[in-house]
Amino acid sequence: MQNEAGQDIDAKYAAVGDRLQYEIEVENLTSGTKLRDLHIKDQVPSVFQVLPHTLETSESSAYTGGFDQQTLALDLAELKAGKSAIIRFDVVVTSEASGIVKNKATVNLSGEKPIFSNEVSTIVEPHPYVKKTVSHDQAVLGEIVEYTLVVKNDEAGGKWFEAHVEDTLPKELMYLKGTTKIDGELLEPQEEEKDWTDNRLRINFSALTAGETHEIKFKAKISEIPKQQKIQNIATSSGEDNDGRSVSAKESISELPVVNPNHAVTIQKQVLNEKKKGYSSTGGTGGRADLLPAYRE
């Protein structure tokens, strides 16, 4: 099997939309013979779109047959000793392809059992992606923020099975019930109850084909301000290909910087004498001074 550049890609990776070329070679290895009525058959995997007009053979002998949907059935009139017949045709990787796609061809003479070719394979991997963003640019105690998660299988990715996204909110955030939307539609209460466990979200999408995208939105309340300088939240997404091999997106980190990571309020106090000359002070900085006159009992 070759790609459009003529490079051998057997057991290598291909992407959705790639155009590949299958090549079948039949050779007569018996000297002094002439084989007649060779029947060549190839059941092309359904996840590849056959391009029937690309079918060609190098053998000058007459042949009949061709493609019937995904099945190639070709009859060569004869094949001389030491000669080869090479059959070529192109296919396009469709969005249904996923995992290892295997294929064999057969050849047989009339009345004899078919002889199988070697098996060729092409790997088409899903390309999962997740991105998390937040509506605010800073964390303020008591405010409500909205998070957006975009889950996608890249345009070149093979079919992504058991696709799901997970998001566990940190202790500084409290999920607000009734605010989760998928592709603009609010979740029904029973669906929301299934997808949310306390502060943990997990949504399953079954299977995503190449280029398929979903958007999740939900709201949360900032219930406390952390000592560190930010509220950090991580979204992950994973699943598997058609053969059950795990695939994962790069995790997406969303951060909300804290306005004042040390204290939300500061206070300062001063004491002045009767003539308001000189003073002593204690406390923090940045607050409003509380001025009191000195007194005696």
C-alpha positions in Angstrom: 0.0 0.0 0.0 1.3 3.5 -0.9 0.2 7.1 -0.2 -0.2 9.7 -2.9 3.6 10.4 -2.8 4.3 6.8 -3.7 5.7 6.0 -0.2 5.1 2.5 1.3 2.8 3.0 4.3 1.9 -0.6 5.1 1.5 -0.8 8.9 2.0 3.0 9.2 -0.4 5.8 10.0 -2.9 7.5 7.8 -5.4 10.2 8.4 -9.1 10.7 7.5 -9.2 12.2 4.0 -5.9 10.7 2.9 -5.8 9.0 -0.6 -4.0 5.7 -0.6 -3.1 3.2 -3.3 -3.5 -0.5 -3.0 -1.2 -2.7 -5.1 -1.7 -6.4 -5.8 1.0 -8.4 -7.6 0.3 -11.9 -9.0 3.3 -13.8 -10.4 3.6 -17.1 -12.3 6.6 -18.9 -10.6 6.4 -22.1 -12.6 8.7 -22.2 -15.6 7.4 -23.4 -18.9 3.8 -22.8 -18.0 1.1 -20.4 -19.0 -1.7 -19.9 -16.4 -5.1 -19.2 -17.7 -8.3 -17.8 -16.1 -6.8 -16.4 -12.9 -9.4 -15.0 -10.6 -8.3 -12.2 -8.3 -10.5 -10.9 -5.5 -10.1 -8.2 -2.9 -12.7 -7.2 -0.3 -11.8 -3.6 0.4 -12.6 -2.5 4.0 -15.8 -0.5 4.2 -14.1 2.4 6.0 -12.2 3.1 2.8 -14.0 4.7 -0.2 -13.0 2.9 -3.4 -12.2 5.0 -6.5 -13.2 2.6 -9.3 -11.9 4.8 -12.1 -8.3 4.4 -10.8 -8.2 0.6 -11.4 -5.4 -0.4 -13.7 -3.2 -3.4 -14.4 0.3 -3.7 -15.8 -0.4 -7.0 -17.7 -1.0 -6.6 -21.4 -3.3 -9.7 -21.5 -7.0 -9.0 -21.6 -8.9 -8.9 -18.3 -12.5 -8.6 -17.3 -14.3 -7.6 -14.2 -13.8 -4.7 -11.8 -15.4 -3.3 -8.7 -18.9 -4.0 -7.4 -19.0 -1.5 -4.5 -16.3 -2.6 -2.1 -15.5 -5.9 -3.9 -12.8 -6.2 -6.6 -13.3 -9.3 -8.8 -10.9 -9.4 -11.7 -10.2 -12.2 -14.2 -6.9 -12.4 -16.0 -7.0 -14.3 -19.3 -3.4 -15.7 -18.9 -0.1 -15.2 -17.2 3.1 -16.5 -18.7 5.9 -18.1 -16.7 8.1 -15.6 -14.9 5.7 -12.8 -15.5 3.8 -10.7 -13.0 0.5 -8.9 -13.2 0.3 -5.8 -11.0 -3.2 -4.4 -10.2 -3.5 -0.9 -8.7 -6.4 1.2 -7.4 -6.9 4.1 -5.0 -9.0 4.5 -1.9 -9.8 7.4 0.4 -9.8 7.1 4.2 -13.3 7.9 5.5 -14.4 9.3 8.8 -15.6 5.8 9.9 -12.0 4.5 9.9 -10.4 3.8 13.3 -7.6 1.7 14.6 -5.8 -0.9 12.5 -7.5 -1.5 9.1 -6.4 -4.8 7.6 -6.8 -6.2 4.1 -5.9 -9.3 2.1 -6.4 -10.3 -1.5 -6.8 -13.8 -3.1 -6.0 -15.4 -6.4 -7.1 -18.8 -7.6 -7.4 -20.9 -10.8 -10.7 -22.4 -11.8 -11.6 -25.3 -9.5 -8.7 -24.7 -7.0 -8.7 -23.3 -3.5 -7.8 -19.5 -3.3 -4.3 -18.5 -2.3 -4.2 -15.6 0.1 -1.8 -12.6 -0.2 0.1 -11.2 2.8 -2.0 -9.0 5.0 -1.5 -5.2 4.7 -2.6 -2.8 7.4 -3.1 0.9 8.0 -3.4 2.7 11.3 -6.0 5.5 11.6 -5.8 7.1 15.1 -8.5 9.3 16.7 -7.2 12.8 17.5 -9.1 13.9 20.7 -8.9 17.5 21.8 -10.3 19.4 24.8 -10.1 23.1 25.7 -11.4 24.8 28.9 -12.0 28.5 29.3 -13.6 30.7 31.9 -15.8 33.9 31.6 -13.9 36.0 34.2 -10.3 37.2 34.3 -10.0 37.2 38.1 -11.5 35.5 41.2 -13.7 37.5 43.4 -15.4 35.9 46.5 -19.1 35.2 45.9 -19.1 35.8 42.2 -20.6 33.4 39.6 -18.4 32.4 36.7 -19.2 30.4 33.6 -16.9 27.7 32.3 -16.8 26.5 28.6 -15.4 23.1 27.5 -14.9 22.4 23.8 -14.5 18.7 23.0 -13.4 17.7 19.5 -12.1 15.0 17.3 -9.6 16.6 14.9 -10.6 16.8 11.2 -7.9 14.2 10.4 -8.8 11.9 13.3 -10.1 8.4 13.0 -13.4 7.6 14.7 -13.2 8.1 18.5 -15.2 5.6 20.5 -16.3 5.9 24.2 -15.4 9.6 24.0 -15.9 11.4 27.3 -14.8 14.5 29.2 -14.1 14.9 32.9 -13.8 18.0 35.0 -13.4 18.0 38.8 -13.9 21.4 40.3 -11.5 22.5 43.1 -12.8 23.2 46.6 -12.9 26.9 45.9 -15.8 26.4 43.4 -19.3 25.2 43.9 -21.3 24.0 40.9 -24.7 25.7 40.4 -27.3 23.1 39.6 -29.4 23.6 36.5 -26.7 25.5 34.6 -25.1 22.8 32.4 -25.7 23.1 28.6 -24.5 20.8 25.8 -24.4 22.5 22.4 -26.7 25.2 23.7 -29.3 22.9 25.2 -29.9 22.7 29.0 -29.5 19.2 30.5 -32.7 17.6 31.7 -32.6 17.1 35.6 -32.1 13.3 35.3 -29.3 13.8 32.8 -27.6 16.4 35.0 -27.9 14.1 38.0 -26.2 11.3 36.0 -23.4 13.6 34.7 -22.6 15.5 38.0 -21.4 13.8 41.2 -20.9 16.5 43.8 -18.3 18.8 42.1 -17.3 16.3 39.4 -18.5 16.4 35.8 -18.3 13.4 33.5 -20.1 13.5 30.1 -20.0 10.6 27.6 -20.4 11.2 23.8 -20.4 7.6 22.6 -18.5 8.1 19.3 -17.1 11.2 17.6 -16.1 11.2 13.9 -13.5 13.4 12.3 -14.2 17.1 12.9 -17.1 16.5 15.3 -17.2 19.1 18.0 -19.3 19.6 21.2 -19.5 22.5 23.5 -20.3 22.2 27.3 -21.1 25.2 29.5 -21.8 25.4 33.2 -21.7 27.9 36.0 -20.0 27.8 39.4 -19.8 30.1 42.4 -16.5 31.1 44.0 -17.1 30.0 47.6 -13.6 30.7 49.0 -10.4 32.4 48.1 -7.3 30.2 48.1 -4.0 31.1 49.8 -2.3 30.5 46.5 -2.5 33.1 43.8 -5.0 31.4 41.5 -8.0 29.0 41.3 -6.8 26.2 38.9 -9.1 23.8 37.2 -8.2 20.9 34.8 -10.3 19.2 32.2 -9.4 15.9 30.6 -10.8 13.9 27.7 -10.2 10.3 26.6 -11.6 7.2 24.9 -10.5 4.5 22.5 -10.1 3.5 18.9 -12.1 0.8 17.1 -9.6 -1.9 18.5 -10.0 -0.7 22.1 -6.7 1.0 22.4 -6.8 4.1 24.7 -6.5 7.6 23.3 -6.3 10.8 25.4 -6.4 14.5 24.7 -3.8 16.8 26.2 -5.3 18.1 29.5 -6.6 21.7 29.5 -5.9 24.0 32.4 -8.0 27.0 33.3 -6.8 29.5 35.8 -8.4 32.4 37.7 -6.0 34.7 39.3 -6.9 36.0 42.8 -7.3 39.7 43.3 -5.4 39.7 46.6 -3.9 36.3 47.4 -3.0 37.3 51.1 -6.1 39.1 52.5 -9.3 40.5 51.1 -9.3 43.3 53.8 -6.7 45.2 55.6 -7.0 47.5 58.7 -4.8 50.2 60.4 -5.3 52.2 63.6 -3.6 55.3 65.0 -3.6 57.0 68.4 -2.9 60.8 68.6 -2.3 63.0 71.7 -4.4 66.1 72.6 -2.4 68.4 70.5 -2.4 65.8 67.7 1.4 65.8 67.8 3.1 62.5 67.2 1.5 59.1 67.1 2.1 55.4 67.2 0.6 52.9 64.9 0.1 49.2 64.7 -1.5 46.9 62.2 -1.4 46.3 58.5 -1.2 48.7 55.6 -3.5 49.8 52.9 -6.6 50.2 55.0 -8.5 53.4 56.2 -7.0 54.9 59.3 -9.3 55.1 62.4 -8.3 58.4 64.2 -9.2 58.7 67.9 -8.4 61.6 70.2 -6.3 60.9 73.3 -8.1 61.2 76.7 -7.5 60.9 80.5 -9.7 59.5 83.2 
